[in-house]
């Protein structure tokens, strides 16, 4: 088991390195001048001062040397300074990390707590009217793009009804108020809820084909009792695996949600840094997000191995 974890950690570290390398190369190929986004006005600098500033940030060196220099600072625990405001990247990420973690934690909690009873209710009576309506509703929700749903929710609950704020808190630090988080959490939840509920239904129905379930049915147990006593236990392994893979999906979705609702999280910071070509901030956010995604995948892999002895034995 320990060998499996070490192998997954090594693979995850290599994957994260390749992701940062890809982001670094794409930013280098993007049009525009990263020095032109500084607040002090590059047009007022002389050629000598501009050259000195480019040398300070290392833009006068080859791309491979720039990446090696960033990687060396990373191994020392230094993510560098932002090009835009010269603040440490780690400080800017720390200010916004709580917003993204809160948003993703609430969405993950709602997905897990709501999808299990919805999927179980559909599995109790497969093919019924309720099951067909549930399937139609979940498939429609899964097909709705996040940005479109966000705009519709803003128009209904913020513009027309005035029940909820249109945007986030507007600040850069701290977690927004609960009212500011309602619509973003809904947008980040509905897609995962639709998918996971059908996943739960399919796995519960599949679990009823095991010999344990057939034996319980022969003893006269009701379908509800069979699902509660045996079905959930047999379907727990794939559901735990899926929960680990939800984390990367939620982090990806939070980029769109935070941008639309102007929530000061890592997603909004990433989009703003991409517009400004702020390479140190982009690499720092990519590193943190990639590490969180790989941690979720590692969690899914380890829990699967712990729950299934056949995986541990290779």
VENQUI-V637422 format. One record per helix or strand of 2 or more residues. SS is the DSSP state (H for helix, E for strand). FROM is the first residue (numbers start at 1). TO is the last residue. Records with the same first field share a line. If there is no record, write none. Layout:
# VENQUI-V637422
SS = FROM-TO, FROM-TO
This chain:
# VENQUI-V637422
H = 2-29, 34-37, 42-44, 47-57, 63-75, 89-124, 129-143, 146-160, 178-207, 211-218, 223-261, 266-276, 279-307, 309-312
